[in-house]
Amino acid sequence: MTEFLTRVGYVAVLWGLVLCALSTGTRADENERIQPGAVPAISFPLTDLQGAIHALDQNDARRVRVFVFVSTECPISNGYVAALNDLYTSSAGADRKTDFFGVVSDPTVKRAATAQHFSEYKAKFPILFDSSGLLAQVLMPTHIPEAFVIDRDGKLVYRGAIDNAWEAIGRRRQNAERRFLADAITAATQGRPIEIAETKPVGCLFETLPGKESQSQVTYARDIAPIIQSRCLNCHRAGQVAPFTLADYEQTAKRARQIAQVTGDRIMPPWIPSPGHDKFVGERWLTDRELKLFQIWAETGRAKGDDADLPPSPQFAEGWRLGQPDLIVKMAEPFNVPADGPDILQNFVIPVRIPEDKLVAAIEFHPGNKRVAHHSVLFLDDKGVARKLDQSTPEPGYANFGGPGFLPSGALGGWSVGNTPRPLPNGMGRYLKKGSDLVVQMHYHPTGKPESDQSEIGLYFVKKPVAESLKEPAKLVGSIWVANYEMDIAAREKDYHRSTSYTLPRDVVMVGVVPHMHLLGKSMKATATLPDSTVKTLIDITNWNYNWQDEYYYERPFTLPAGTRLDVHAVFDNSAENPSNPSSPPKRVTWGDGTRDEMLFCFFLLASERTEDLIHVIFDNLKHDTRQPRKSVEK
């Protein structure tokens, strides 16, 4: 007992030293802290002390997430490292579906020193270095250490102490009697309510430095490099499609004002949906805090900072990110892209040789030439129409703007620069009929010198036979669409509005949405009005960009009941002020597939608890589409 009291006294002395060291700051406001039951807006990735990028903004795998704020100084925090190692070992991993992180959010310590510290303490769990305060700003810890548990649906279900070992400062039990964090993790992974959702943590007060950011506070090494590595390097590195690299301080500093401008204008990273809808897989929307850091750094001297703050260079996966595909298909021959001229949309027909019908869980697209490949859309043709179109042209493939030039029998998704391949959630798959052709529509942009491309696609199948999978609810993914074919946009018309709608005849699971317009597109919004008159935003694009269109999968697919009305409203700009207008001066535009024509399509990717319901909706939607008025106009 004497030894124990001596140890407590020693800790109390250290505690006093820590309070003296940190007392210049301001503690997080306990009245404004996030409460259990809220959904924290964690919409950014962070890097750990080894340089690994953790996509905290994505959780389509539906893993429980644990964050424990720790430090290099607080003795109580350091004393918990061994216990946290045990928790990490017992809770993390694929079987338990738990991500477990330590978080250091202290701008006064260097990354290198932090890495050395936790190496000496033999921390086994990944430690996120959050010196810019991105995560701290969302979770608002009040103490070090303080633990947070977020369930698989993104809801905060616990915050507080790790256990009850510490009653108060200088008062430590020999053995913890209540293991709050362990109990919360177990309940969250099992989908059970948390018995105790909040406890009062005991430890060092969480401090923030006073005053606004200054030149000395925002540096490349500590604040900018982590954002560049996690948000930009996927494209802006050697051998990728971006026109320049941002791999080091010099390359980034020389473009600081440009980076602040294009990020502030939401041009980069390329992501056109606005917030206000269910989270999409692969979102690249920068937080206001990240945008502010870019702006301050560009305007206050672009300080490099201390190299000890630099994160290690990330290692990007080469080869197949999702593992060896079940089937690899490739363009039959290279396609030559000229040195200059307009962008090219070319369709390539690739036979898919499979012994039986399959459900495709994922595709992984590998561009043959990353300098010219901008994006692709993968259509299916089970009638051989695309083959005839291909045979009618001397070059590989055939050109067609907008669509593939025929009514597809299905689709397998698409690819765009910066996308990360992911399987459809919950064992879902798209139907691939035996004997079908894959029609790959490629968007190429000339680089100033002759180029060639021969891209390939890896297909990943649902492991169960199709017949067996279709017996399970919500496994088959199909698509429907709504369209407005009455396009007649007068020259110089700046705000041309068109709407369309469709009412679901059966319950469905909304998996994703794919908006489509051409070069005059200005904005598009899709909503779902439920039978009880509740309106749900499905996607809202306030600044359409044809070059960055994509497929958008919901991280958490959701059910829409029969009777739900899907509404799509789009605005077009046919004025000279539209920089994408293909005609100068502007000309009258009507509906069509051509570059100078226009379209309003919105596709919805659906599943259903019963396969027959999905098939019924698809055929009902086809009948609905045939009844839509087609305005015949002469130009």
N, C-alpha and C positions, 0 to 999 in steps of 0.2 A: 504494500500500500504506500509506503514511503516513496518507493521508486515512481509509483504512479503520480503522486502529488508533485514530486520534483519535475516530472515530465510536463504536467499541466502548467506548473509555474513557468517553465521554459517556453512553452507555447504562448503563455500570456505575455511574456516579454517580447517575443517575436511579433505577436499581435500588435502591441503598442508601436513597434517599429514600423509595421505595415501601415497603421493608421497615420503615423507622422508622414510617411512617404506619399500617401494618397490623399491627404486632406486638402490639397489645393484644388481638387475637383468638385463636381456636383453630382450627387447621387441621383440615380434614375427615380422619377416621380412615381411613388408607390400608388398614388390615386389613379394614374393613367395606365398602369400596367395591364397587360392582356390577361384576361380571366379564362379559366377552364370553360370549355364550351364554344369558344371563339375559333375561327379559322384563320390562323396566321397567314399573312400575305407574303410567303417566302417565294419570291419570283426571280431568283438569281442563283447561279452556281457559285461555289466557293472551292478554293484549292486547299489541300491539307499541307502539312509540313514537309511531305515528301514530293509535293508537286502534282499529286493526282487531283483531277477535276471531279468534283461531286455535283451532279446536276440536281441540286435541291429544289429547283423549280419544276422537276418532273417526278411523278411517282405513279406511272402507269402500271408498275409491278405491284402496287398497293402494299408497300412495306411500312411497318410501324417505324417511326423515327424517334431517336432519343438524342437530345442535346444536353450536355453538361458544361456549363461555363466554368472554366478553370483558369489558373494563372501560374506564373513562374514565381510569384512572391508570397502569396497567401499560404501560411503554414497549414491551415485546415484543408485547403484544396490539395496541397501536395500530399498530405496524409491520407487522402482518399484514393490515390492513384492505384494502389494494389487492389482495393475493393472494386474500383471501376474496371480494372483488368478482369476480375472474376465475373463481373456482370456482363462485360463485353463478350467474354469467352462463352458464357452460358446462354446469352440471348441473341447474339448476332449470327448471321449465316443464312443460307437458303432455306433450311428447314424451319427456322423460327421466324423467318420473314421480318427481320429487324435490322435497321441501320443504326449504328451507335457511334456518336461523335463527341469528342471533347471540343470545346470552342475557346480560343484565346482572343479576346477583344480589347486589347490594351495597346494604344498607339505609341506608348513610351518604350516598348520592348521591341527588339529586332527579331526578325524571323529566324535568323541563324542561331541567335542565343536561345530562342524558344525551342528550336529543334534540338539543340545540345542539352537543354534542361530536361526535356521529356525523354531524351535518349538515356540520360543518366538515371532517371526515375523508372526506366524500362516500361514506359507506357505502351501497351499493345494495341490500343484503339486509335483510329485515325483522329488527328487533332486539326480542326479547321482554324486557319489563321485569318481572323476577321478584324484586322486592325483598323479598317475603314468603318467599322460599326454597322455593316449592312444587316447582319443577323441580330445584333444587339438592339438595333432600332426597331425591329419587328417584335421580338420576344420580350424586350424590356426587363432584363434580369435586375434584381435589386441586390443580390449577394453573389459572392464567389466562395464556395461552389453553389450553383443552383441548377436543378435538373428540370427538363421539359420533355414530356412525352406527347407525340402527335400521332394519332391513330391513322389507320390505312385510308380513311376518308378525308384526311387533312385537318382534323379537328384537334385542338389542344385538349387533352384529357387529364393531364397532371402537370403541376409545377410546384417546386419546393425543394425540400431537403432530400438527400440521398437515403438517409435513415435517421434514427433518433439518437445516434451516438453522442451528439453534442446537444446539451440542454440549453446552453448559453455560452458566451465567451468565457473561457477558463473553467467551464464545468462540463467535463466529458465523462460519460459512462465507460466502464471497462468493456462492456459488450452492448452492442446495439440490440434493442428488443423489437423494434419495428423497422421493417425494411420497405420503406415507402416506394422507392423507385423500382425495386425488383418486383413488388406486387403490382405496380402500375403497368410495367412492361408485360408481365404474364397475362394480366386481364386484357390489355389492348391487343395482344397477339391472338388471344382466344375470342376476341369480339365481345367480351363481357364488360359491364359497367365498372368503373373504377370506384372502389369502396371509399377511398380518401383521395379527392381530386386536387387538394391544395394543402400544403403545409408551409410553415414558416421556416425558411432556410436559416442556418447559423453559419456565419463565416465573415469574410471581409466584405465591406460594402462595395457594390459595383459603382465605380466612379467614371465620370466623363469629364474631359478637360473643358475649362471655361472658354467662352468666346467663339467666334466664327472661325471657319477654316482660313488659314493664312498660307502664304507661300511656303513657310517652313513646315506646315502641317500636311499639305497635299504634295506628295512626291510620286515620281514614277515607280520607284522600287517598292514602296509600301502600298500605294493606293491604285495606281494606274495599271501596272504590269499584271496584277491578278485579274483585272477585268479584261484586259487585252487577251490574256492566255485562255480564259474560260469563255469569252464571248466572240473573239475575232480570229484567233489563230487557226480555227478549223478551215478557213478559206484564205486568210492573209499570211500564208507561209509558202516557202519554196515549193514549186511544183503544183500548186493549187490554182484555182481559177481566178482569184483576185489579182488585180493588175500590179500590186506591190505587196511587199511583206512588212509585217510589224513585229519582227522577231526580237528586236532589241531596243534599247533606249534611243539610239540615234535615229533609227527608222521611224519610231513613234513620235519623237519630239519634233522632227521636221514637219510633221503633219498634224500637230496638236490642234490648231485652229480648225483645220478641215474636219478632223475627227469630232470635235465639239459641235461643229455645224451639222454634219450629216447625221450624227446621233440625236442631236436636239431636234432636228426636223423629222426624225423617225424614218430616215431613208436607210440607215444602217443601224443594227444588223437587219437584213431583209426580212420584214415581217409586217404584213399589211393589215391583219385583223386588229381592231381596237379592243381595249379591255371592256368588260361588262358582260361576259358570257361564261359558260363553263370552261374550265381549263382545257386547252388543246395540248396534245402531245407535241413536243419539240418547240414550244413557244420561245421566241427570241426577243421579247419585249423588255427593254432596259428599264430599271426602276428609276424614279426621280433622283434618288441618291446617287446612282451611278452616273446619270447625266450631269448632275451638279459637280461631281468630282472631275469629269472631263473638262467642264467649262472653267472651273477654278484653276485647274492646272494649266490650261492654255493661256489664261489671262494673268497669271502670277509668276511667270518666269520659267515654267516647265522644269522645275527642280528635279534632278535625278534622284537625290536622296542617298541613303547608305546602301551599299551592295549587300550588306547583311540582312536587309529587308526583302531582297529579291526572292521570289519563289523559284524553285527548280524548274527548268524547262520541261514542259509536259511532253509525254511520250504518246504520240497518236498511233492508233492501231493501223497496221497494214494488213492487206489480205482481206478475208471475209470477216467482218465484225461479228456476225451472228453465227460464226462457225461454218463448217463445210456445208454448202447448199445440197439439197436433195437433187437438184437439177440445175445445170448451168447452160444457158442459151446465149448465143452471140450473133451479132450482125454477120451476114454471110461474107461480106467483103468490106474493105475500108471505103469511106465516103470522103471525097475531097471538098474542103471548104476553101473558097477563094480568099485572096488576101484582103479585099475590101468589098463594099457593097452592103445592101440591106441584110438584116438577120434572115436566117433560113429556117423554115419548118419542113422537115423531111420525114416521111414515114417509111419504116423498114419492116418487112414481113419476115418473121422468124417462125418456122414450124416448131411446135412443141410436141415432142414424141414421148408420150406416156402410155402405159399399158391399160390404164383405166382412168375414169374420172377422179379428180382430186379436189381437195379444198386447200387453197393457198393461204397459209398463215402470215407469210411475210415475203417481201422481195427485197433484195439488196442490189442496187444499181451501181455498176462500176463504169464510169465514163472512160472511154479509150483515150481521150485527149481532154484533160481538164481545162486547157486554155480556151477551148472553143465550145465545149458542151455547157449549156446554160441550164436547161431543164428537160425533162422527158415525161410523157404520159403513156401508160401502157394499156392498150385496148386489146380486146379479144374478138376474133372473127371465126365462127364455126361454119361459115358458108362459102369460103374461098373468094369472097368479093375483093379483098385487099390484094390477093395474088394477081388478079386480073389487072387491077390498077397498077401494080408494080411492073407487070409484063408490058404495059403500054408505054413505058419510059425507058430510054437507053441507059440512064445512070442507075446506080443502086437506089432502090426505094422510089418513092414518088412524092412530089410536093403537094401540100394542101394546107391552107391557113385555117386556123380555128379548130376544126375537127379532123378525123381521119378520112373523111370523104365517103363514109358509109355508116349504116346504123350498127354499132358494135353489139355483139352478143354478150358482152360483159367487159370488165376492166379489172386490172390488178394493181391500180394505184399509180404512183408516179415518183419522180425524184426531182429535187432542185438543189442548188448549191447550198451546202451547209447542213443539209438534212442528215439525221442519224437514223439508220434503219431500225425499225421496231416491229415486232409481231403484233397482229391484232390482239386485243385483250381477251382473256377468258377462253382460250382455245378456239376462237372464232376463225373463220376462213372464207375466202371467196371461191366461187365455183369455177372450176376449170374443166371443161368437157374434153374428153379424149378426141384427138383429131383437130383441135383448134389451132389457129395461128395466133402468135403474139405479134401485135402491130405496135411498134415503138415509134412514137412521134417525138423526134428530136428537135430541140430549138438550139441552133448554132448562131454564134455571133463572130464575125471575122475579126482577126487580131492585127491585121496589117501585114501579114505574110501568109503564104499558102500553108494550110494545115490539113490533116486527115484524121478521121476518127473511126474506130471500130469498137463500139461499146459492148458490154456483156452484162447479163442479169442472172443473179442467183435466185432460185425459187426454193422456198421452204414450205413443205406440205404439213398440214395437220396429220399427226401420226395415225389417227384412227381411220379406218375405211370410211368413205363418204356415207354409205348407207347407215353405218353405226353412228357417225357423228350427227346425222340429221335426226336421229331419235332423241338427242339431247337438246334442251332448250337453248335458244339464242346462240347457235353455232354457225349457221349459214349466214353470210353477209351478202346482201343484194343491194341494188341501187334503184332509186326512182328519180324523177326530175320534174321540175316545173319550168315553164318557158313562156315567153311572150313573143309571138312571131309577128306582131303588128308594129314593126319598126319603120318609122318614116321621119327621119331627123332632118329638119331644114338646115341649110347652110347657115352658120354663125349662131345656131341655137346653143346657148351655154348651159341651160338647165332643162334637159329633156327627161321627163319622168315616165317610167313604165313600171307596172306592177303585175303580179300573177299570184295565184294561190291554188292549193289543193287540200282537200279534207281527207284525213286518214280513215279508211273504213274499218280497220282493225287495230288492236294494240300493237305497238312496235317498240323496239329498242333503238334509240338514235345513236349511231356509232360515229358518224362523221358527216361533213358537209363540204361540197366542192363548188364554189361560185365560179361563173365563167362569163366574161364579157370580152370585147375586143379593145381596140386602141382608144375609142372614145369614152370608154367606161370611166366614171367619176367616183361613184360610190355604190355600195350594195348592202342591204340589211335584210336578214332573214329572221323571222320570228315564228313562234308557235303559240297559237291561242288555244288554250285547253277548254274543254267543255264547261268548266266553271268560270270561264272568262279570264283566267290568269294568263298573262302574256309573258312568254319566256324568250329572251334573245338567244338565237342560235349562232349567229355571226353578224358582226357589224364592221364593214370595211368603209372607212370614211375617205380614204385616199387610194383608190384602185390603181394598181400598177400591173399591166399585162405581163411584164417581164418576171414578176415575182408571184404569180398565181401558184397555188399549191392545193393539195388535199389536206384537210384538217380533221384529224381524229380526236375525239374527246378522250381525255385521260380516264374519265369515268362515264361510260355509256349510260344513258338514262332512258326510262320508259316514258312514252307518250301514249295516252289512251286513245281508243277509237273516238272519232269525232273531233280530234285536234285539227285545227286549220293551220297549214303551213303557208305563210305569206312572205313574198319576196318583193322588195321595192328597190329599184335601181335608178340612178341618175346618169345621164350622158352629157358630154361636153363636145359639141361640134364647132367650137369657135376657134379663131386663130390663136387665142391665148392658151389653148391646150397644146403643150409641146409634143404630145404623142400623136396629134392629128396627122394622118397620112396624106391629107390633101391640103395643098397651099396654092391658092386660097381654098377655104373650106367648100365642100360640095355636099349636096343632099345625099343622105345615107339611108339605106333600107336594110332589112334582114338578109343575111347570107353568110356563106363560109369564107368569102374572100377577105383579103387584107383590108380593103376599103369598105367592107360591109360591117354590120354590127350584129350582136347577139345578146340575148338575156337568157341564160340558163343557170339553174342552181340544182345540183345533184345532191341527194341525201343518201348516205350509206346506212342501211337498216339491218337489223336482225329481229328475231321474234322468239317468244317462248315456244311457239308452235310453228314448225316449218310451213304448214299449210296456210297459216296466216300471212307469212311473208310472201309466199307465192301469190296469194289472193291480192295483196296490196300491189305487187308488181304488175299484175295483169290489169287491175283496176286503174292503176296509174297510166298504163299504156292506152287504155280506152279513153281516159280523161284527156290525154295529150292529143289523140286524134280528133277530139271534139273542139280543140282550141282553134279560134279563128286565125286564118292565114291571110294577111292583107296583101293582095297582089297589086304591085305598083310598077309603073314604068319610069325609068330614069331619063 
